[in-house]
């Protein structure tokens, strides 16, 4: 499985903030898009 830099940055932001919502906002992504990216990393 391959991850791009957006996925890795999003993962880091979510881990730092403790929230997918806040991580998505900081990454400039919609919550649904961020959630799908995180799910794809599982």
C-alpha positions as MATLAB code, in Angstrom:
seq = 'XXXXXXXXXXXXXXXXXXXXXXXXXXXXXXXXXXXXXXXXXX';
ca = [
       0.000    0.000    0.000;
       1.299    3.448   -0.891;
       0.600    6.706    0.880;
       1.172   10.146   -0.560;
       2.389   13.171    1.364;
      -1.164   14.474    1.841;
      -2.104   11.212    3.592;
       0.941   11.300    5.844;
       0.479   14.978    6.705;
      -3.200   14.383    7.461;
      -2.327   11.441    9.709;
       0.182   13.583   11.597;
      -2.284   16.462   12.010;
      -5.023   14.128   13.256;
      -2.627   12.521   15.730;
      -1.380   15.900   16.993;
      -4.839   17.459   17.292;
      -6.649   14.309   18.425;
      -9.484   14.974   15.985;
     -10.162   14.127   12.357;
     -12.248   17.295   12.098;
      -9.410   19.568   13.217;
      -6.842   17.661   11.167;
      -9.003   17.986    8.062;
      -9.457   21.723    8.601;
      -5.719   22.275    8.966;
      -4.994   20.134    5.897;
      -7.585   22.043    3.859;
      -9.702   18.951    3.253;
     -13.396   18.269    3.643;
     -14.191   16.008    6.585;
     -15.566   13.289    4.277;
     -12.401   13.359    2.179;
     -10.156   13.232    5.235;
     -12.149   10.369    6.693;
     -11.891    8.415    3.432;
      -8.127    8.984    3.298;
      -7.691    7.797    6.892;
      -9.868    4.754    6.214;
      -7.764    3.958    3.147;
      -4.657    3.914    5.325;
      -6.048    1.220    7.647;
];
